[in-house]
Each structure stands twice: as C-alpha cells, then as structure tokens.
Amino acid sequence: MSKNKETQLSWNDITLDQFIQLSKTSDIKDDTEKMLAIGEIVYGDGINDLSIPEFSKKMNQLGFLSQEIPTSVPPKKVVLNGRKYFVDCLLGNITTAQYIDFQNHMKSTSDGKEANILSVFIIPEGHKYNDGYDMLEVINDIKSMPMPVVMSISFFFGRQFSVFMRIFQRYSKKRIQDLKLPKEMKEAMKGVVDSSVDLALYPLSSPSAK
C-alpha cells in the first residue's frame, strides 16, 4: 500500500454532533449546496479553499455515509475530551431518577436531545448519576462521541427495554387472570395489557411533580 494514500474515513470518524448536523442537510434541495454543507461538517470550513480535484477526492471518501452505522457490545468505559466516563446501560442497574430523566429526554423536542438521553447512561468516573458533576460538560463531551459507540449504547438499551415491556405485559396479564375482580374490570384491564399501545411510552412522573 502506498504511504501517500489517504486513510479512508468511516463512521468512527463522525461524532454525534456531526451526525446531528448531517441529518439536517436532508432539507437542502440543491445538490451542490448539500454537498458543500456535508463537506464543511465533516472536514471543516477549510474545505472551501481546496481545488476542485482535492475537493472531489475528499468527497469520494464519504461513501460510508450511505451505509448502516455499525453496532457492537457497548464499552464499559470511554474517554471523551480527556475525561473518563463509565457506561452503564443495563436496565436493571438504572435508578428511578435516571428512568424519569430518560423519559423526559425522550419526550423532548429540543435540538440535540440525543446527547441528553445518553447522559443518563454515561457518568463521570468516581460519581453517581447527576451527583457532584457538571451535567452540561458531560453533554458536551457526549457530543464528541463516535457514532458507532452512540448507536451501540442506544441499541443495547432499546433492546432491553423492548424485552422488559413484553415480559411486563405477559406478567400483568397473568396477574389479572389470578385476581378476583369483577368481570367488567378484568376485561378493561386486560384490554390495556393486550393492546398494541407501547407501554414504554407512558412516562413516569417525579413524586414531587405538581
């Protein structure tokens, strides 16, 4: 292999912040304008100073953007901007406070909420969740995380949550059958458990919420 050949980019070179910006380029109608916007997001403003052949060479490295983002088992630890974090996205380990914040972030329509959601599972080393550290600093660090790691954490927790809700529905149905309730009440409760409504979408509220 020639030493002069440029290293090909991959999803590992795209951060969460860049991914959020890239997703917005889908609204750009003009193909040339869209290509320039994508180039600036990935390579920075300096790409506009390149010659046409150099620009084309850079853009030819972005074919991976049309491919699926790879996932794997989430890491237990990550280093972001020089700071150490531990990752715990096991459903059985999260606290009520984490779950409430997760639900609130999921309902949010704010720009860049993805980093807020991940901040529930990514905690500075030596700390407990949301205790004694700067949450905004954590969220900004998460925005620099490579997309394959982001997707691995999201996919892993999502699969657990889906399985948990199915188990919960089956368990609830069995409990309803065992309870000595009036037939009408049993039918009403059974209807909720058997419905196609995703119970995971029902938010939990903080006990102190008004």
C-alpha positions as CSV (number, residue, x, y, z in Angstrom):
1,M,0.0,0.0,0.0
2,S,1.3,3.4,-0.9
3,K,2.3,5.6,2.0
4,N,0.8,8.6,0.2
5,K,-2.7,7.1,0.0
6,E,-5.1,8.9,2.4
7,T,-6.7,6.8,5.1
8,Q,-10.4,6.2,4.2
9,L,-12.9,7.6,6.6
10,S,-15.6,5.6,8.4
11,W,-18.4,6.1,10.8
12,N,-15.8,6.1,13.6
13,D,-14.7,9.5,12.3
14,I,-18.2,11.0,12.7
15,T,-19.2,12.4,16.1
16,L,-22.7,12.6,17.5
17,D,-22.6,16.4,17.0
18,Q,-21.6,16.0,13.4
19,F,-24.3,13.4,12.8
20,I,-27.0,15.7,14.1
21,Q,-25.7,18.4,11.7
22,L,-25.6,15.9,8.8
23,S,-29.2,14.9,9.4
24,K,-30.2,18.5,8.8
25,T,-28.7,18.6,5.3
26,S,-31.6,16.4,4.1
27,D,-33.6,19.6,3.9
28,I,-31.3,21.2,1.4
29,K,-32.8,20.9,-2.1
30,D,-29.8,21.9,-4.2
31,D,-27.3,19.1,-4.6
32,T,-24.2,21.3,-4.9
33,E,-25.2,23.2,-1.8
34,K,-25.9,20.0,0.1
35,M,-22.5,18.5,-0.9
36,L,-20.7,21.7,0.3
37,A,-22.6,21.6,3.6
38,I,-21.7,18.0,4.2
39,G,-18.1,18.7,3.4
40,E,-17.9,21.6,5.9
41,I,-19.5,19.4,8.6
42,V,-17.0,16.6,8.1
43,Y,-13.8,18.4,7.2
44,G,-14.4,22.0,8.5
45,D,-14.6,25.3,6.7
46,G,-11.2,24.8,5.2
47,I,-12.6,22.5,2.6
48,N,-13.9,25.5,0.7
49,D,-10.3,26.6,0.0
50,L,-9.4,23.3,-1.8
51,S,-9.0,22.9,-5.5
52,I,-11.8,21.1,-7.4
53,P,-9.7,17.9,-7.7
54,E,-8.8,18.0,-4.0
55,F,-12.4,18.7,-3.0
56,S,-13.6,15.7,-5.1
57,K,-11.0,13.4,-3.6
58,K,-12.3,14.4,-0.1
59,M,-15.9,13.9,-1.0
60,N,-15.1,10.5,-2.5
61,Q,-14.2,9.3,1.0
62,L,-17.7,9.9,2.3
63,G,-19.3,6.9,0.7
64,F,-19.7,5.3,4.1
65,L,-22.4,7.9,5.0
66,S,-24.9,5.9,2.9
67,Q,-24.0,2.7,4.9
68,E,-25.5,1.5,8.1
69,I,-23.8,2.6,11.3
70,P,-22.1,-0.5,12.9
71,T,-23.0,-1.6,16.4
72,S,-21.3,-3.8,18.9
73,V,-21.4,-4.5,22.7
74,P,-21.3,-1.1,24.4
75,P,-17.9,-0.3,26.1
76,K,-17.9,-0.1,29.9
77,K,-15.6,2.9,29.9
78,V,-15.0,5.8,27.4
79,V,-12.6,8.8,27.4
80,L,-14.2,11.9,26.0
81,N,-12.2,15.1,25.6
82,G,-9.6,13.7,28.1
83,R,-12.2,12.9,30.8
84,K,-13.0,9.4,31.9
85,Y,-16.6,8.1,32.0
86,F,-18.2,4.7,32.8
87,V,-21.1,3.5,30.7
88,D,-24.0,1.6,32.4
89,C,-27.0,1.0,30.1
90,L,-28.2,-2.2,31.9
91,L,-31.9,-1.7,32.5
92,G,-31.6,-3.4,35.9
93,N,-29.0,-1.0,37.2
94,I,-30.6,2.3,36.4
95,T,-32.2,4.3,39.3
96,T,-35.7,5.8,39.3
97,A,-34.1,9.3,38.8
98,Q,-32.4,8.0,35.7
99,Y,-35.5,6.5,34.3
100,I,-37.6,9.6,34.9
101,D,-34.9,11.7,33.2
102,F,-34.7,9.2,30.3
103,Q,-38.5,9.5,29.8
104,N,-38.4,13.3,29.9
105,H,-35.5,13.5,27.4
106,M,-37.3,11.1,25.1
107,K,-40.4,13.4,25.1
108,S,-38.3,16.5,24.4
109,T,-38.3,18.1,21.0
110,S,-35.1,20.2,21.7
111,D,-32.3,20.2,19.2
112,G,-29.6,17.7,20.1
113,K,-31.7,15.8,22.7
114,E,-29.7,12.7,21.8
115,A,-26.8,13.8,24.0
116,N,-29.2,14.5,26.8
117,I,-30.6,10.9,26.5
118,L,-27.2,9.4,26.6
119,S,-26.2,11.5,29.6
120,V,-28.5,9.2,31.6
121,F,-26.1,6.2,31.0
122,I,-22.7,7.9,30.7
123,I,-21.4,9.1,34.1
124,P,-18.1,10.7,35.1
125,E,-15.7,8.2,36.7
126,G,-16.0,8.4,40.5
127,H,-19.5,9.8,40.6
128,K,-23.1,8.6,40.9
129,Y,-25.7,9.8,38.5
130,N,-26.2,13.6,38.5
131,D,-24.3,13.9,41.8
132,G,-21.4,16.3,42.1
133,Y,-20.5,16.9,38.4
134,D,-21.3,19.4,35.6
135,M,-24.1,17.9,33.5
136,L,-23.6,20.4,30.7
137,E,-19.9,19.4,30.5
138,V,-20.9,15.8,30.2
139,I,-23.5,16.5,27.5
140,N,-20.9,18.5,25.5
141,D,-18.4,15.6,25.9
142,I,-21.0,13.1,24.7
143,K,-21.5,15.2,21.5
144,S,-17.9,14.3,20.6
145,M,-18.5,10.5,20.9
146,P,-18.1,8.4,17.7
147,M,-21.3,7.3,16.2
148,P,-20.7,3.5,16.4
149,V,-20.4,3.9,20.2
150,V,-23.5,6.1,20.3
151,M,-25.5,3.5,18.3
152,S,-24.2,0.6,20.4
153,I,-25.4,2.2,23.6
154,S,-28.7,3.2,22.2
155,F,-29.4,-0.2,20.5
156,F,-28.4,-2.2,23.6
157,F,-30.7,-0.3,26.0
158,G,-33.5,-0.2,23.4
159,R,-33.5,-3.9,23.0
160,Q,-33.5,-4.5,26.8
161,F,-36.4,-2.0,27.2
162,S,-38.4,-3.7,24.5
163,V,-37.9,-7.1,26.0
164,F,-38.7,-5.8,29.5
165,M,-42.0,-4.3,28.3
166,R,-43.1,-7.6,26.7
167,I,-42.3,-9.5,29.8
168,F,-44.2,-6.9,31.9
169,Q,-47.2,-7.2,29.7
170,R,-47.3,-11.0,29.9
171,Y,-46.8,-10.9,33.7
172,S,-49.6,-8.3,34.1
173,K,-52.0,-10.4,32.0
174,K,-51.3,-13.5,34.3
175,R,-51.8,-11.4,37.4
176,I,-55.1,-10.0,36.1
177,Q,-56.3,-13.6,35.4
178,D,-55.4,-14.6,39.0
179,L,-57.1,-11.6,40.7
180,K,-60.7,-11.9,42.0
181,L,-62.1,-8.9,40.2
182,P,-65.5,-8.2,38.7
183,K,-65.6,-9.4,35.1
184,E,-66.0,-5.9,33.7
185,M,-62.9,-4.6,35.5
186,K,-60.9,-7.6,34.4
187,E,-61.9,-7.0,30.8
188,A,-61.0,-3.3,30.9
189,M,-57.6,-4.1,32.5
190,K,-56.9,-6.9,30.1
191,G,-57.7,-4.6,27.2
192,V,-54.9,-2.3,28.2
193,V,-52.4,-5.1,28.6
194,D,-53.4,-6.7,25.3
195,S,-53.5,-3.5,23.3
196,S,-50.9,-2.6,20.7
197,V,-50.0,0.6,22.7
198,D,-46.4,0.6,23.7
199,L,-46.4,0.9,27.5
200,A,-42.8,2.1,27.3
201,L,-44.2,5.4,26.0
202,Y,-46.1,6.0,29.3
203,P,-43.9,8.5,31.3
204,L,-43.2,8.2,35.0
205,S,-43.6,11.4,37.0
206,S,-41.5,12.5,39.9
207,P,-43.4,12.1,43.2
208,S,-42.7,15.8,43.8
209,A,-44.1,16.9,40.5
210,K,-47.2,19.0,40.7
